[in-house]
Amino acid sequence: MTDLPSLFERAVTAARRLPERPGNDTLLRLYALYKQATEGDADGPQPGFFDFVGCAKREAWEQLAGMTDDEAMRNYITLVRALGAKV
């Protein structure tokens, strides 16, 4: 059986090779799950007010506050698989 961090890294690689680009909502979810899995709860400076993409990413990440890294990894893997990638 493959350990969770290794499976997560395979999912990250698979997500970069998806045949079709996911929609913006899905991309935000992937970003937020990745950040939560690798860095934990959102911390540090907020993006500038006119950095609309940065603000959307930060907001998506902040919504996952309190989620464990293992849970974020599992959710990321599940989402990548749902997008048709083989992990």
Gaussian input, Z-matrix of N, CA and C with variables (Angstrom, degrees):
# hf/3-21g

backbone

0 1
 N
 C     1     B1
 C     2     B2     1     A1
 N     3     B3     2     A2     1     D1
 C     4     B4     3     A3     2     D2
 C     5     B5     4     A4     3     D3
 N     6     B6     5     A5     4     D4
 C     7     B7     6     A6     5     D5
 C     8     B8     7     A7     6     D6
 N     9     B9     8     A8     7     D7
 C    10    B10     9     A9     8     D8
 C    11    B11    10    A10     9     D9
 N    12    B12    11    A11    10    D10
 C    13    B13    12    A12    11    D11
 C    14    B14    13    A13    12    D12
 N    15    B15    14    A14    13    D13
 C    16    B16    15    A15    14    D14
 C    17    B17    16    A16    15    D15
 N    18    B18    17    A17    16    D16
 C    19    B19    18    A18    17    D17
 C    20    B20    19    A19    18    D18
 N    21    B21    20    A20    19    D19
 C    22    B22    21    A21    20    D20
 C    23    B23    22    A22    21    D21
 N    24    B24    23    A23    22    D22
 C    25    B25    24    A24    23    D23
 C    26    B26    25    A25    24    D24
 N    27    B27    26    A26    25    D25
 C    28    B28    27    A27    26    D26
 C    29    B29    28    A28    27    D27
 N    30    B30    29    A29    28    D28
 C    31    B31    30    A30    29    D29
 C    32    B32    31    A31    30    D30
 N    33    B33    32    A32    31    D31
 C    34    B34    33    A33    32    D32
 C    35    B35    34    A34    33    D33
 N    36    B36    35    A35    34    D34
 C    37    B37    36    A36    35    D35
 C    38    B38    37    A37    36    D36
 N    39    B39    38    A38    37    D37
 C    40    B40    39    A39    38    D38
 C    41    B41    40    A40    39    D39
 N    42    B42    41    A41    40    D40
 C    43    B43    42    A42    41    D41
 C    44    B44    43    A43    42    D42
 N    45    B45    44    A44    43    D43
 C    46    B46    45    A45    44    D44
 C    47    B47    46    A46    45    D45
 N    48    B48    47    A47    46    D46
 C    49    B49    48    A48    47    D47
 C    50    B50    49    A49    48    D48
 N    51    B51    50    A50    49    D49
 C    52    B52    51    A51    50    D50
 C    53    B53    52    A52    51    D51
 N    54    B54    53    A53    52    D52
 C    55    B55    54    A54    53    D53
 C    56    B56    55    A55    54    D54
 N    57    B57    56    A56    55    D55
 C    58    B58    57    A57    56    D56
 C    59    B59    58    A58    57    D57
 N    60    B60    59    A59    58    D58
 C    61    B61    60    A60    59    D59
 C    62    B62    61    A61    60    D60
 N    63    B63    62    A62    61    D61
 C    64    B64    63    A63    62    D62
 C    65    B65    64    A64    63    D63
 N    66    B66    65    A65    64    D64
 C    67    B67    66    A66    65    D65
 C    68    B68    67    A67    66    D66
 N    69    B69    68    A68    67    D67
 C    70    B70    69    A69    68    D68
 C    71    B71    70    A70    69    D69
 N    72    B72    71    A71    70    D70
 C    73    B73    72    A72    71    D71
 C    74    B74    73    A73    72    D72
 N    75    B75    74    A74    73    D73
 C    76    B76    75    A75    74    D74
 C    77    B77    76    A76    75    D75
 N    78    B78    77    A77    76    D76
 C    79    B79    78    A78    77    D77
 C    80    B80    79    A79    78    D78
 N    81    B81    80    A80    79    D79
 C    82    B82    81    A81    80    D80
 C    83    B83    82    A82    81    D81
 N    84    B84    83    A83    82    D82
 C    85    B85    84    A84    83    D83
 C    86    B86    85    A85    84    D84
 N    87    B87    86    A86    85    D85
 C    88    B88    87    A87    86    D86
 C    89    B89    88    A88    87    D87
 N    90    B90    89    A89    88    D88
 C    91    B91    90    A90    89    D89
 C    92    B92    91    A91    90    D90
 N    93    B93    92    A92    91    D91
 C    94    B94    93    A93    92    D92
 C    95    B95    94    A94    93    D93
 N    96    B96    95    A95    94    D94
 C    97    B97    96    A96    95    D95
 C    98    B98    97    A97    96    D96
 N    99    B99    98    A98    97    D97
 C   100   B100    99    A99    98    D98
 C   101   B101   100   A100    99    D99
 N   102   B102   101   A101   100   D100
 C   103   B103   102   A102   101   D101
 C   104   B104   103   A103   102   D102
 N   105   B105   104   A104   103   D103
 C   106   B106   105   A105   104   D104
 C   107   B107   106   A106   105   D105
 N   108   B108   107   A107   106   D106
 C   109   B109   108   A108   107   D107
 C   110   B110   109   A109   108   D108
 N   111   B111   110   A110   109   D109
 C   112   B112   111   A111   110   D110
 C   113   B113   112   A112   111   D111
 N   114   B114   113   A113   112   D112
 C   115   B115   114   A114   113   D113
 C   116   B116   115   A115   114   D114
 N   117   B117   116   A116   115   D115
 C   118   B118   117   A117   116   D116
 C   119   B119   118   A118   117   D117
 N   120   B120   119   A119   118   D118
 C   121   B121   120   A120   119   D119
 C   122   B122   121   A121   120   D120
 N   123   B123   122   A122   121   D121
 C   124   B124   123   A123   122   D122
 C   125   B125   124   A124   123   D123
 N   126   B126   125   A125   124   D124
 C   127   B127   126   A126   125   D125
 C   128   B128   127   A127   126   D126
 N   129   B129   128   A128   127   D127
 C   130   B130   129   A129   128   D128
 C   131   B131   130   A130   129   D129
 N   132   B132   131   A131   130   D130
 C   133   B133   132   A132   131   D131
 C   134   B134   133   A133   132   D132
 N   135   B135   134   A134   133   D133
 C   136   B136   135   A135   134   D134
 C   137   B137   136   A136   135   D135
 N   138   B138   137   A137   136   D136
 C   139   B139   138   A138   137   D137
 C   140   B140   139   A139   138   D138
 N   141   B141   140   A140   139   D139
 C   142   B142   141   A141   140   D140
 C   143   B143   142   A142   141   D141
 N   144   B144   143   A143   142   D142
 C   145   B145   144   A144   143   D143
 C   146   B146   145   A145   144   D144
 N   147   B147   146   A146   145   D145
 C   148   B148   147   A147   146   D146
 C   149   B149   148   A148   147   D147
 N   150   B150   149   A149   148   D148
 C   151   B151   150   A150   149   D149
 C   152   B152   151   A151   150   D150
 N   153   B153   152   A152   151   D151
 C   154   B154   153   A153   152   D152
 C   155   B155   154   A154   153   D153
 N   156   B156   155   A155   154   D154
 C   157   B157   156   A156   155   D155
 C   158   B158   157   A157   156   D156
 N   159   B159   158   A158   157   D157
 C   160   B160   159   A159   158   D158
 C   161   B161   160   A160   159   D159
 N   162   B162   161   A161   160   D160
 C   163   B163   162   A162   161   D161
 C   164   B164   163   A163   162   D162
 N   165   B165   164   A164   163   D163
 C   166   B166   165   A165   164   D164
 C   167   B167   166   A166   165   D165
 N   168   B168   167   A167   166   D166
 C   169   B169   168   A168   167   D167
 C   170   B170   169   A169   168   D168
 N   171   B171   170   A170   169   D169
 C   172   B172   171   A171   170   D170
 C   173   B173   172   A172   171   D171
 N   174   B174   173   A173   172   D172
 C   175   B175   174   A174   173   D173
 C   176   B176   175   A175   174   D174
 N   177   B177   176   A176   175   D175
 C   178   B178   177   A177   176   D176
 C   179   B179   178   A178   177   D177
 N   180   B180   179   A179   178   D178
 C   181   B181   180   A180   179   D179
 C   182   B182   181   A181   180   D180
 N   183   B183   182   A182   181   D181
 C   184   B184   183   A183   182   D182
 C   185   B185   184   A184   183   D183
 N   186   B186   185   A185   184   D184
 C   187   B187   186   A186   185   D185
 C   188   B188   187   A187   186   D186
 N   189   B189   188   A188   187   D187
 C   190   B190   189   A189   188   D188
 C   191   B191   190   A190   189   D189
 N   192   B192   191   A191   190   D190
 C   193   B193   192   A192   191   D191
 C   194   B194   193   A193   192   D192
 N   195   B195   194   A194   193   D193
 C   196   B196   195   A195   194   D194
 C   197   B197   196   A196   195   D195
 N   198   B198   197   A197   196   D196
 C   199   B199   198   A198   197   D197
 C   200   B200   199   A199   198   D198
 N   201   B201   200   A200   199   D199
 C   202   B202   201   A201   200   D200
 C   203   B203   202   A202   201   D201
 N   204   B204   203   A203   202   D202
 C   205   B205   204   A204   203   D203
 C   206   B206   205   A205   204   D204
 N   207   B207   206   A206   205   D205
 C   208   B208   207   A207   206   D206
 C   209   B209   208   A208   207   D207
 N   210   B210   209   A209   208   D208
 C   211   B211   210   A210   209   D209
 C   212   B212   211   A211   210   D210
 N   213   B213   212   A212   211   D211
 C   214   B214   213   A213   212   D212
 C   215   B215   214   A214   213   D213
 N   216   B216   215   A215   214   D214
 C   217   B217   216   A216   215   D215
 C   218   B218   217   A217   216   D216
 N   219   B219   218   A218   217   D217
 C   220   B220   219   A219   218   D218
 C   221   B221   220   A220   219   D219
 N   222   B222   221   A221   220   D220
 C   223   B223   222   A222   221   D221
 C   224   B224   223   A223   222   D222
 N   225   B225   224   A224   223   D223
 C   226   B226   225   A225   224   D224
 C   227   B227   226   A226   225   D225
 N   228   B228   227   A227   226   D226
 C   229   B229   228   A228   227   D227
 C   230   B230   229   A229   228   D228
 N   231   B231   230   A230   229   D229
 C   232   B232   231   A231   230   D230
 C   233   B233   232   A232   231   D231
 N   234   B234   233   A233   232   D232
 C   235   B235   234   A234   233   D233
 C   236   B236   235   A235   234   D234
 N   237   B237   236   A236   235   D235
 C   238   B238   237   A237   236   D236
 C   239   B239   238   A238   237   D237
 N   240   B240   239   A239   238   D238
 C   241   B241   240   A240   239   D239
 C   242   B242   241   A241   240   D240
 N   243   B243   242   A242   241   D241
 C   244   B244   243   A243   242   D242
 C   245   B245   244   A244   243   D243
 N   246   B246   245   A245   244   D244
 C   247   B247   246   A246   245   D245
 C   248   B248   247   A247   246   D246
 N   249   B249   248   A248   247   D247
 C   250   B250   249   A249   248   D248
 C   251   B251   250   A250   249   D249
 N   252   B252   251   A251   250   D250
 C   253   B253   252   A252   251   D251
 C   254   B254   253   A253   252   D252
 N   255   B255   254   A254   253   D253
 C   256   B256   255   A255   254   D254
 C   257   B257   256   A256   255   D255
 N   258   B258   257   A257   256   D256
 C   259   B259   258   A258   257   D257
 C   260   B260   259   A259   258   D258

   B1=1.4571
   B2=1.5325
   B3=1.2920
   B4=1.4546
   B5=1.5207
   B6=1.3315
   B7=1.4624
   B8=1.5267
   B9=1.3235
   B10=1.4606
   B11=1.5308
   B12=1.3460
   B13=1.4666
   B14=1.5361
   B15=1.3189
   B16=1.4722
   B17=1.5215
   B18=1.3166
   B19=1.4608
   B20=1.5268
   B21=1.3270
   B22=1.4622
   B23=1.5328
   B24=1.3151
   B25=1.4661
   B26=1.5254
   B27=1.3252
   B28=1.4650
   B29=1.5305
   B30=1.3286
   B31=1.4637
   B32=1.5275
   B33=1.3229
   B34=1.4698
   B35=1.5319
   B36=1.3079
   B37=1.4666
   B38=1.5246
   B39=1.3281
   B40=1.4710
   B41=1.5243
   B42=1.3259
   B43=1.4668
   B44=1.5275
   B45=1.2957
   B46=1.4699
   B47=1.5248
   B48=1.3316
   B49=1.4681
   B50=1.5252
   B51=1.3151
   B52=1.4591
   B53=1.5267
   B54=1.3324
   B55=1.4630
   B56=1.5324
   B57=1.3318
   B58=1.4620
   B59=1.5208
   B60=1.3116
   B61=1.4693
   B62=1.5228
   B63=1.3412
   B64=1.4668
   B65=1.5321
   B66=1.3252
   B67=1.4553
   B68=1.5167
   B69=1.3093
   B70=1.4632
   B71=1.5261
   B72=1.3343
   B73=1.4684
   B74=1.5227
   B75=1.3216
   B76=1.4593
   B77=1.5206
   B78=1.3179
   B79=1.4674
   B80=1.5268
   B81=1.3283
   B82=1.4721
   B83=1.5290
   B84=1.3239
   B85=1.4673
   B86=1.5279
   B87=1.3258
   B88=1.4718
   B89=1.5261
   B90=1.3207
   B91=1.4630
   B92=1.5231
   B93=1.3267
   B94=1.4621
   B95=1.5301
   B96=1.3193
   B97=1.4648
   B98=1.5311
   B99=1.3265
   B100=1.4652
   B101=1.5243
   B102=1.3228
   B103=1.4638
   B104=1.5268
   B105=1.3366
   B106=1.4573
   B107=1.5195
   B108=1.3240
   B109=1.4650
   B110=1.5211
   B111=1.3245
   B112=1.4615
   B113=1.5234
   B114=1.3474
   B115=1.4662
   B116=1.5219
   B117=1.3311
   B118=1.4635
   B119=1.5179
   B120=1.3216
   B121=1.4629
   B122=1.5312
   B123=1.3351
   B124=1.4623
   B125=1.5237
   B126=1.3199
   B127=1.4563
   B128=1.5228
   B129=1.2982
   B130=1.4528
   B131=1.5115
   B132=1.3293
   B133=1.4643
   B134=1.5257
   B135=1.3218
   B136=1.4605
   B137=1.5318
   B138=1.3393
   B139=1.4693
   B140=1.5252
   B141=1.3016
   B142=1.4577
   B143=1.5210
   B144=1.3207
   B145=1.4568
   B146=1.5241
   B147=1.3066
   B148=1.4589
   B149=1.5223
   B150=1.3085
   B151=1.4710
   B152=1.5253
   B153=1.3296
   B154=1.4587
   B155=1.5265
   B156=1.3216
   B157=1.4658
   B158=1.5225
   B159=1.3155
   B160=1.4585
   B161=1.5216
   B162=1.3192
   B163=1.4707
   B164=1.5291
   B165=1.3341
   B166=1.4672
   B167=1.5249
   B168=1.3281
   B169=1.4669
   B170=1.5276
   B171=1.3101
   B172=1.4655
   B173=1.5276
   B174=1.3393
   B175=1.4605
   B176=1.5306
   B177=1.3309
   B178=1.4644
   B179=1.5273
   B180=1.3183
   B181=1.4599
   B182=1.5270
   B183=1.3264
   B184=1.4633
   B185=1.5267
   B186=1.3242
   B187=1.4627
   B188=1.5231
   B189=1.3205
   B190=1.4593
   B191=1.5255
   B192=1.3076
   B193=1.4710
   B194=1.5256
   B195=1.3087
   B196=1.4534
   B197=1.5145
   B198=1.3378
   B199=1.4587
   B200=1.5218
   B201=1.3210
   B202=1.4613
   B203=1.5210
   B204=1.3304
   B205=1.4598
   B206=1.5227
   B207=1.3347
   B208=1.4666
   B209=1.5231
   B210=1.3248
   B211=1.4621
   B212=1.5294
   B213=1.3293
   B214=1.4690
   B215=1.5267
   B216=1.3282
   B217=1.4657
   B218=1.5234
   B219=1.3327
   B220=1.4717
   B221=1.5307
   B222=1.3277
   B223=1.4676
   B224=1.5285
   B225=1.3146
   B226=1.4693
   B227=1.5275
   B228=1.3201
   B229=1.4709
   B230=1.5296
   B231=1.3351
   B232=1.4555
   B233=1.5228
   B234=1.3245
   B235=1.4577
   B236=1.5333
   B237=1.3032
   B238=1.4840
   B239=1.5288
   B240=1.3159
   B241=1.4730
   B242=1.5300
   B243=1.3253
   B244=1.4642
   B245=1.5323
   B246=1.3104
   B247=1.4541
   B248=1.5341
   B249=1.3203
   B250=1.4701
   B251=1.5036
   B252=1.3216
   B253=1.4619
   B254=1.5180
   B255=1.3157
   B256=1.4584
   B257=1.5099
   B258=1.3208
   B259=1.4660
   B260=1.5039
   A1=109.70
   A2=116.30
   A3=122.48
   A4=109.44
   A5=115.98
   A6=118.44
   A7=109.75
   A8=115.74
   A9=122.54
   A10=113.23
   A11=120.18
   A12=118.74
   A13=113.36
   A14=117.47
   A15=119.92
   A16=110.97
   A17=116.04
   A18=120.79
   A19=110.54
   A20=116.25
   A21=121.53
   A22=110.27
   A23=117.79
   A24=121.05
   A25=111.22
   A26=116.91
   A27=120.13
   A28=110.23
   A29=116.86
   A30=121.01
   A31=110.36
   A32=117.45
   A33=121.16
   A34=109.67
   A35=116.43
   A36=120.67
   A37=110.41
   A38=116.68
   A39=121.00
   A40=110.90
   A41=117.93
   A42=121.36
   A43=110.74
   A44=116.78
   A45=120.64
   A46=111.79
   A47=116.41
   A48=121.10
   A49=112.77
   A50=117.82
   A51=120.17
   A52=109.85
   A53=117.41
   A54=119.18
   A55=113.30
   A56=117.00
   A57=120.94
   A58=109.10
   A59=115.15
   A60=119.85
   A61=108.47
   A62=117.57
   A63=119.83
   A64=110.77
   A65=115.97
   A66=121.24
   A67=111.43
   A68=115.92
   A69=120.99
   A70=113.24
   A71=117.83
   A72=120.27
   A73=111.25
   A74=116.17
   A75=120.64
   A76=110.58
   A77=116.86
   A78=120.23
   A79=110.97
   A80=116.42
   A81=119.64
   A82=110.96
   A83=116.26
   A84=120.40
   A85=110.47
   A86=116.95
   A87=120.32
   A88=110.44
   A89=116.40
   A90=121.03
   A91=110.80
   A92=116.31
   A93=120.99
   A94=111.20
   A95=116.75
   A96=119.86
   A97=110.71
   A98=116.62
   A99=120.20
   A100=110.91
   A101=116.17
   A102=119.81
   A103=111.65
   A104=116.85
   A105=120.56
   A106=110.21
   A107=116.72
   A108=121.30
   A109=112.01
   A110=116.69
   A111=119.85
   A112=114.89
   A113=117.44
   A114=120.00
   A115=114.33
   A116=117.25
   A117=119.49
   A118=110.74
   A119=115.67
   A120=120.77
   A121=111.54
   A122=115.28
   A123=121.61
   A124=109.76
   A125=115.24
   A126=121.56
   A127=107.14
   A128=115.90
   A129=119.97
   A130=111.64
   A131=115.59
   A132=120.16
   A133=112.41
   A134=115.11
   A135=122.27
   A136=108.51
   A137=117.37
   A138=118.60
   A139=110.27
   A140=116.59
   A141=121.47
   A142=112.09
   A143=116.66
   A144=122.35
   A145=112.33
   A146=118.09
   A147=121.41
   A148=113.07
   A149=117.32
   A150=122.50
   A151=107.21
   A152=115.86
   A153=121.53
   A154=112.40
   A155=116.70
   A156=120.07
   A157=109.78
   A158=116.93
   A159=121.04
   A160=112.04
   A161=116.54
   A162=120.66
   A163=110.93
   A164=117.21
   A165=120.72
   A166=110.52
   A167=116.60
   A168=120.55
   A169=110.58
   A170=115.89
   A171=120.23
   A172=110.70
   A173=117.07
   A174=121.04
   A175=111.02
   A176=116.84
   A177=120.57
   A178=110.45
   A179=116.83
   A180=121.93
   A181=110.55
   A182=117.58
   A183=121.50
   A184=111.94
   A185=117.57
   A186=120.92
   A187=112.37
   A188=117.56
   A189=121.54
   A190=112.37
   A191=117.44
   A192=121.71
   A193=110.19
   A194=115.22
   A195=121.40
   A196=114.10
   A197=118.23
   A198=121.36
   A199=108.74
   A200=117.02
   A201=120.05
   A202=110.53
   A203=115.76
   A204=119.06
   A205=111.04
   A206=118.16
   A207=120.24
   A208=111.64
   A209=116.63
   A210=120.69
   A211=110.57
   A212=116.55
   A213=120.69
   A214=110.49
   A215=117.24
   A216=120.61
   A217=110.72
   A218=116.66
   A219=120.37
   A220=110.89
   A221=117.10
   A222=120.77
   A223=111.59
   A224=116.76
   A225=121.43
   A226=109.81
   A227=116.29
   A228=121.65
   A229=109.91
   A230=116.75
   A231=120.45
   A232=111.39
   A233=117.93
   A234=121.93
   A235=110.62
   A236=117.66
   A237=120.95
   A238=109.18
   A239=116.64
   A240=119.61
   A241=111.14
   A242=117.56
   A243=121.41
   A244=111.17
   A245=116.94
   A246=121.43
   A247=112.26
   A248=115.61
   A249=120.48
   A250=115.81
   A251=117.40
   A252=119.46
   A253=110.15
   A254=115.62
   A255=120.51
   A256=108.29
   A257=115.21
   A258=120.39
   A259=108.47
   D1=137.93
   D2=-179.50
   D3=-82.01
   D4=139.25
   D5=178.68
   D6=-75.74
   D7=155.99
   D8=-173.62
   D9=-57.26
   D10=-47.87
   D11=179.93
   D12=-59.52
   D13=-37.34
   D14=178.59
   D15=-67.99
   D16=-42.05
   D17=177.78
   D18=-63.61
   D19=-39.49
   D20=177.51
   D21=-61.44
   D22=-46.12
   D23=179.62
   D24=-62.32
   D25=-37.24
   D26=175.95
   D27=-65.01
   D28=-38.34
   D29=178.63
   D30=-66.21
   D31=-39.51
   D32=177.82
   D33=-60.66
   D34=-45.08
   D35=178.22
   D36=-63.59
   D37=-43.83
   D38=-179.97
   D39=-63.67
   D40=-37.07
   D41=-179.56
   D42=-64.02
   D43=-33.15
   D44=179.81
   D45=-73.02
   D46=-16.39
   D47=-176.39
   D48=-111.37
   D49=18.50
   D50=179.73
   D51=-59.86
   D52=140.07
   D53=-178.13
   D54=-66.68
   D55=-29.42
   D56=177.86
   D57=-124.91
   D58=143.38
   D59=178.27
   D60=-72.46
   D61=126.08
   D62=177.10
   D63=-66.97
   D64=163.24
   D65=176.28
   D66=-66.72
   D67=167.19
   D68=-176.49
   D69=-59.79
   D70=-39.76
   D71=179.26
   D72=-62.08
   D73=-41.24
   D74=179.08
   D75=-68.55
   D76=-40.63
   D77=177.50
   D78=-61.73
   D79=-41.20
   D80=177.29
   D81=-62.89
   D82=-40.93
   D83=178.97
   D84=-63.88
   D85=-44.06
   D86=177.22
   D87=-60.21
   D88=-46.00
   D89=179.72
   D90=-59.11
   D91=-49.46
   D92=-176.54
   D93=-63.52
   D94=-43.63
   D95=178.94
   D96=-63.93
   D97=-40.99
   D98=178.17
   D99=-61.23
   D100=-48.44
   D101=-179.39
   D102=-62.70
   D103=-41.40
   D104=179.80
   D105=-64.90
   D106=-39.97
   D107=-179.59
   D108=-68.15
   D109=-36.37
   D110=-173.92
   D111=-97.48
   D112=-24.06
   D113=-175.87
   D114=-125.88
   D115=-12.84
   D116=-177.08
   D117=84.31
   D118=-159.49
   D119=-177.74
   D120=-58.92
   D121=146.89
   D122=-179.46
   D123=-57.63
   D124=135.15
   D125=-177.75
   D126=-149.53
   D127=163.31
   D128=177.37
   D129=96.20
   D130=-173.59
   D131=-175.38
   D132=-68.68
   D133=147.12
   D134=175.98
   D135=-76.34
   D136=148.76
   D137=173.98
   D138=-67.41
   D139=159.42
   D140=178.98
   D141=-61.75
   D142=154.98
   D143=-176.16
   D144=-57.62
   D145=-37.23
   D146=-177.79
   D147=-90.97
   D148=4.14
   D149=173.64
   D150=-88.08
   D151=78.24
   D152=-172.59
   D153=-61.93
   D154=-41.32
   D155=179.41
   D156=-67.00
   D157=-45.70
   D158=178.58
   D159=-60.22
   D160=-40.61
   D161=178.80
   D162=-65.93
   D163=-40.82
   D164=179.03
   D165=-64.77
   D166=-41.21
   D167=178.32
   D168=-63.92
   D169=-46.09
   D170=-178.90
   D171=-62.12
   D172=-43.37
   D173=-179.78
   D174=-62.91
   D175=-42.45
   D176=178.61
   D177=-62.30
   D178=-40.85
   D179=179.79
   D180=-68.07
   D181=-43.38
   D182=-179.51
   D183=-61.46
   D184=-29.63
   D185=179.72
   D186=-67.10
   D187=-14.50
   D188=179.76
   D189=-97.44
   D190=9.96
   D191=-178.11
   D192=-52.32
   D193=132.65
   D194=178.39
   D195=92.95
   D196=-13.44
   D197=177.95
   D198=-71.98
   D199=134.48
   D200=179.38
   D201=-71.46
   D202=160.15
   D203=178.57
   D204=-64.04
   D205=-38.53
   D206=178.16
   D207=-62.85
   D208=-42.86
   D209=179.21
   D210=-64.07
   D211=-41.87
   D212=178.44
   D213=-63.94
   D214=-40.98
   D215=177.73
   D216=-62.21
   D217=-46.72
   D218=-179.92
   D219=-61.42
   D220=-43.34
   D221=179.14
   D222=-65.05
   D223=-38.06
   D224=177.74
   D225=-63.09
   D226=-48.31
   D227=179.98
   D228=-59.50
   D229=-45.41
   D230=179.77
   D231=-61.30
   D232=-42.35
   D233=179.98
   D234=-65.42
   D235=-43.58
   D236=-179.93
   D237=-62.86
   D238=-41.92
   D239=177.07
   D240=-63.73
   D241=-39.09
   D242=178.85
   D243=-64.50
   D244=-25.24
   D245=177.75
   D246=-82.96
   D247=1.45
   D248=174.27
   D249=97.99
   D250=5.29
   D251=179.97
   D252=-83.99
   D253=146.16
   D254=174.84
   D255=-92.87
   D256=120.66
   D257=-177.64
   D258=-115.23

